[in-house]
Amino acid sequence: MIRLFLRPAMLCLLATLLASGAEAQQQPPRPAAPALAEGHVALGREIATLTGVTSIFDTFMPQFGQQIRKSFITRPEVTKDLDQVLEALKPELEKQKQGMIDLTARYYATAFSEPELKDLLAFFKGPVGRKYLQNTPRILDAISVETQRWTANVAESLMTRVRAEMGKRGHQL
């Protein structure tokens, strides 16, 4: 179920990346990140990996190639060459993915001190933390189903109330 929500997000991100590629090259570089010890960043990377945060980048990788293939669907004569080019670019794409993982690690290292990251690691490696990580996807799936039901019910209820209130004011919706 989580993948159902991630797919549109991934496609939106891909579209944004493809559409803004030239713009991104013209933008000024990011401000310098605060100086962080490599050990601190390594702890951030371990947390990001252990909790599954970085696995989202793995789901993007095949999406990039699929989206590019779709853009050339009207040109079947380029399929073989396109597949070869995409295969040849995999190492570059992997390097870019590692860059995102490094950035994610830095965000964790910036948000948490080294002792806090160590405490988090101890928690996630302990029995309760492992149970948390094991059950979180199932819980998030259930929450997403319930959220869909809830939003549908709230929207219907709100529309009913708005119609009633607008009817009191002489407007029929």
C-alpha positions as CSV (number, residue, x, y, z in Angstrom):
1,M,0.0,0.0,0.0
2,I,2.8,2.4,0.8
3,R,4.1,1.8,-2.7
4,L,0.8,3.1,-4.1
5,F,1.4,6.4,-2.4
6,L,5.1,6.5,-3.3
7,R,4.6,5.8,-7.0
8,P,2.8,9.1,-7.8
9,A,5.3,11.0,-5.6
10,M,8.2,9.3,-7.5
11,L,6.7,10.1,-10.8
12,C,6.1,13.7,-9.8
13,L,9.7,14.0,-8.6
14,L,11.0,12.4,-11.8
15,A,8.9,14.8,-13.9
16,T,10.2,17.7,-11.9
17,L,13.7,16.6,-12.3
18,L,13.4,16.1,-16.0
19,A,11.6,19.4,-16.5
20,S,13.9,21.5,-14.4
21,G,17.2,19.9,-15.4
22,A,18.4,23.0,-17.2
23,E,17.1,25.3,-14.5
24,A,18.9,23.4,-11.8
25,Q,22.2,23.9,-13.7
26,Q,21.7,27.6,-13.6
27,Q,20.8,27.9,-9.9
28,P,23.4,28.9,-7.4
29,P,25.0,26.2,-5.3
30,R,23.6,25.3,-1.9
31,P,25.0,27.1,1.1
32,A,27.9,25.3,2.7
33,A,26.7,22.6,5.2
34,P,27.9,22.9,8.7
35,A,31.1,21.0,9.4
36,L,30.3,17.5,10.6
37,A,32.7,14.9,11.7
38,E,32.8,11.9,9.4
39,G,31.9,9.6,12.3
40,H,28.8,11.8,13.0
41,V,27.7,11.5,9.3
42,A,28.4,7.8,9.3
43,L,26.0,7.4,12.3
44,G,23.4,9.4,10.3
45,R,23.9,7.1,7.3
46,E,23.5,4.1,9.5
47,I,20.2,5.4,11.0
48,A,18.9,6.4,7.5
49,T,19.7,2.9,6.2
50,L,18.5,0.9,9.2
51,T,15.2,2.7,9.3
52,G,14.7,2.2,5.6
53,V,14.7,5.9,4.7
54,T,17.4,5.4,2.0
55,S,15.5,2.5,0.4
56,I,13.2,5.0,-1.2
57,F,16.1,6.0,-3.5
58,D,16.3,2.4,-4.7
59,T,12.7,2.6,-5.9
60,F,13.5,5.7,-8.0
61,M,16.2,4.0,-10.0
62,P,14.1,1.8,-12.2
63,Q,11.5,4.6,-12.5
64,F,14.0,6.9,-14.2
65,G,14.7,4.4,-17.0
66,Q,11.0,3.6,-17.4
67,Q,10.0,7.2,-17.7
68,I,12.7,7.9,-20.3
69,R,11.6,4.8,-22.2
70,K,8.0,6.0,-22.2
71,S,9.1,9.4,-23.7
72,F,10.6,7.5,-26.7
73,I,7.6,5.1,-27.1
74,T,6.9,6.6,-30.5
75,R,10.4,5.8,-31.7
76,P,10.7,2.0,-31.5
77,E,13.9,2.1,-33.7
78,V,15.8,3.6,-30.8
79,T,14.8,1.0,-28.2
80,K,18.0,-1.1,-28.4
81,D,20.4,1.9,-28.3
82,L,18.3,3.5,-25.6
83,D,18.6,0.4,-23.4
84,Q,22.3,0.3,-24.0
85,V,22.7,3.9,-23.0
86,L,20.6,3.5,-19.9
87,E,22.6,0.5,-18.9
88,A,25.9,2.4,-19.5
89,L,24.6,5.2,-17.3
90,K,23.8,3.0,-14.3
91,P,27.1,3.7,-12.5
92,E,26.5,7.4,-12.9
93,L,23.0,7.0,-11.5
94,E,24.3,4.9,-8.7
95,K,26.8,7.7,-7.9
96,Q,23.9,10.2,-7.8
97,K,22.0,7.9,-5.5
98,Q,24.9,7.7,-3.2
99,G,25.0,11.5,-3.2
100,M,21.4,11.5,-2.0
101,I,22.2,8.9,0.7
102,D,25.1,11.1,1.8
103,L,22.8,14.2,1.9
104,T,20.3,12.2,3.9
105,A,23.0,11.1,6.4
106,R,24.0,14.8,6.8
107,Y,20.4,15.8,7.5
108,Y,20.3,13.2,10.3
109,A,23.7,14.3,11.6
110,T,22.6,17.9,11.6
111,A,19.3,17.1,13.4
112,F,20.8,14.8,16.0
113,S,24.0,14.9,18.1
114,E,26.3,11.9,17.9
115,P,25.2,10.7,21.3
116,E,21.5,11.0,20.2
117,L,22.3,9.0,17.0
118,K,24.0,6.4,19.1
119,D,21.0,6.2,21.3
120,L,18.7,5.8,18.3
121,L,20.9,3.1,16.9
122,A,20.9,1.2,20.2
123,F,17.1,1.5,20.2
124,F,16.6,0.4,16.7
125,K,19.0,-2.5,17.1
126,G,17.3,-3.6,20.4
127,P,14.3,-5.8,20.5
128,V,11.7,-3.0,20.8
129,G,13.4,-1.0,18.0
130,R,13.5,-4.1,15.7
131,K,9.9,-4.8,16.4
132,Y,9.1,-1.1,15.6
133,L,10.9,-1.3,12.3
134,Q,9.3,-4.7,11.5
135,N,5.8,-3.5,12.2
136,T,6.0,0.1,10.9
137,P,5.2,-0.8,7.2
138,R,2.1,-2.8,8.1
139,I,1.0,0.0,10.5
140,L,1.5,2.7,7.8
141,D,-0.4,0.6,5.3
142,A,-3.3,0.3,7.7
143,I,-3.2,4.0,8.5
144,S,-3.2,4.9,4.8
145,V,-6.3,2.8,4.2
146,E,-8.0,4.4,7.2
147,T,-7.0,7.8,6.0
148,Q,-8.6,7.2,2.7
149,R,-11.8,6.2,4.4
150,W,-11.6,9.0,6.8
151,T,-11.1,11.7,4.1
152,A,-13.9,10.3,2.0
153,N,-16.3,10.4,5.0
154,V,-15.2,13.9,6.1
155,A,-15.5,15.2,2.6
156,E,-19.0,13.7,2.2
157,S,-20.1,15.0,5.7
158,L,-18.7,18.4,5.0
159,M,-20.5,18.7,1.7
160,T,-23.8,17.6,3.3
161,R,-23.3,20.3,6.0
162,V,-22.3,23.0,3.5
163,R,-25.4,22.2,1.3
164,A,-27.6,22.4,4.3
165,E,-26.2,25.7,5.6
166,M,-26.2,27.2,2.1
167,G,-29.8,26.0,1.7
168,K,-30.7,28.0,4.9
169,R,-29.3,31.1,3.1
170,G,-31.4,30.5,0.0
171,H,-28.7,28.8,-2.2
172,Q,-29.4,25.3,-3.6
173,L,-26.2,23.5,-4.3
